[in-house]
Amino acid sequence: MTTTMIEPIEVIEVAPAVTLTANAADKLQKILLEKNLPDHGLRVFVAGGGCSGLQYGMAFEAQAREMDTIVDAHGLKVYVDPVSLEYLSGASIDYVDGLMGAGFRIENPNAVAACGCGSSFRTKGSGEAPAGGSCGCGN
């Protein structure tokens, strides 16, 4: 009988593609219940537009699409398509309720510039913002 030595492997912890704070998850759960969509998840995506060149979008969906990254966070599923994931990798979604209003806020480590309202952004590789672009916030 021969013995073969096996090299140990290094286990690397991988951070979730997108994180959802407990506050955001609580608000989303309430909205899903109000809309009678208990089995739906949150789709987070990036589209062209806005005053900074790219803008965030969110929608409720019943299931993931082919090639989606699926993040389980606080009992909710978050769906991100591969193109959006390039822009959103490492982002955190929070729900903020303050004097200036309430809403979901995305903290995106890939954004190098953002509109004053936070709904549009620009990354290092996305170039300059288009002239005359607008997200409607007036900034």
C-alpha positions, 0 to 999 in steps of 0.5 A: 500500500502506498501513501500519497501526500495531498497538498493542502488547499487554501480556502478563500472567503468570497464576499457577496456580490451585493449586500443588503442591510437589515434595514433594507431587508425589513423595508423590502419584506414589508413592501413585498407583503403589502403588494402580495408578492411573498415569493418574489426577490429584488432585481438590482440593475444598472442601465445607461442614463441619468446625469452621471451616465449610468443609473440604478434600477430595482424591480421585484421578480418571481425568479432569477434569469439565466446567468443571474447572480443570486444573493441570499440576504436576510431571507430575501433573494437579490438578483443581479445580471452579469453586466450589472454585476460588473458595476455593482460588485461590492455594493451595499443596499440600505434603506434610509429614512431621514429629514431629507426623505426616505428611500433605498440608497446604494453605496457603490465602491465602483462609483467615482462620481454620483449625482446629488440624488444618488440615483445615477453614477459614473465608474472609472471605466464608463467615461465622462457623463453625457452632456445634458443627461438628467435623472430628474433631481435637478443637480 
